[in-house]
Amino acid sequence: MKASDIRAKTGDELRQQLEDLGKEAFNLRFQRASGQLENTARVRQVRRDIARIKTILDERARAGRAS
């Protein structure tokens, strides 16, 4: 997921996607712990996507306060 794709979405869409990614990260942690995780790179990808979304939501919040 690219930052430009994230910026094109609304705040509500981003919050929903953040929730979905959080659930996916939770499930991936359980799969890793039980030895069932096949795509180990997905853990890193999900963590980075969560960080990107949080960064953009924070940028928008700071821009709203500055105006």
N, C-alpha and C positions, 0 to 999 in steps of 0.2 A: 504494500500500500504506500502510495506516495503522498507527500505533504500537500501537493496541489489537489489531489483527490479528496483529501480530508477537508481542506479549506472550502471546497465547493459545497459541503454539506451544511445543514442547519445545526444549531446547537442541540436541538432535541434528537436529531439523527445521530449526532456524535455521542450524546449521553447514552443512547440505546446501544450503539455499537460498543461503547466502553463497557457497558454491563455485560454484553454478549462475550466480549473478549475476556473479561474477568472470569466468567463461568468456564470458558474454554481453558484458560490458564489453570484454573482449579482442577479441572478434569485431567489435564496433561500432567500435573504434579502427581495425581493419584496413579495415573498410568505408569509414570516413571518409577514411583515407589514400588509398585507391584510387578515391575518388569515387563509390562505389556506395551510400552511406548515404542512405536516403530519409527516414527519420523521425529528424531531428536531435534532437528533444526527448527521444527515448528514452535518449540518452547521459546527459543530466542526471538523468532519472528513475532510471536504474540506479544512478548514483553516490549519489544520495540514499537509495535503498533500502539500499544497502550500508552507508552511514553509520548509518542507523536500526538495522539489525540489529546492527552492531558496538557501538553505544551500549547497546542492551538487553542484549547478552551481557556487556558490561563492567559494567553495573549489577547484573546477577545475580551476577557474580563478586565484586564488592565487597560485596554483601549477604551472600554466603556466607562471606567472610572476617571480616565484622563479627560474625557470630553465634558 
